[in-house]
Amino acid sequence: LGAAVQSTRPTVRLSPSVKAQAKDWLWTAFETWEKVGWDDRRGGFVEQLKLDGTPDQKAPRRVRVQARQVFSFAKSIELGWPRSDLAFSVVKNGLEYIHTCLRHPEGGFVNIVGPDGEIVDPRRDLYDHAFIILAGTAAYISVGDDRGLKIADDALAYIDSSLKDHQNGGWFESDRLV
């Protein structure tokens, strides 16, 4: 059945020039975020850039953004970004930040931290944890860092132990709804 469903999906065919443009845009995005996205002084990825392209150092940082950046740079290695040596370093730094700075003291991962790493919103969110799992597994596959598996396993364990609705099935959106 799986093969039959996949064979009926419409296929998008892009011209070589469109593919090249998309790849150029993607490489430029990776270069930009590698240069200005990582906070060398305090660790972690900045949440956003200002209109002039500089990092907004004052904005709080969502855990899902940290995880998405790790995932994106891990995938850049698989996609063949010519600066994969930089991506390797960014992924490892991002994993370290998630592993050491974004954990909730009672298990799982917090929702938002401030620029200096202080917990702003301790809520533990299912969506955030899904991104942690995605980032951890992608990082493990791309750079072979065992911390990736550790954070993915920890996020899964927290979801199963604390966000699963054992009475009705499914999962709670956050620990505030349990």
Secondary structure by P-SEA (a helix, b strand, c coil): caaaaaaacbbbbbcaaaaaaaaaaaaaaaaaaaacccccccccccccccccccccccbbbbaaaaaaaaaaaaaaaaacccaaaaaaaaaaaaaaaaaccccccccccccccccccccccccccaaaaaaaaaaaaaaaaacccaaaaaaaaaaaaaaacccccccccccccccccc
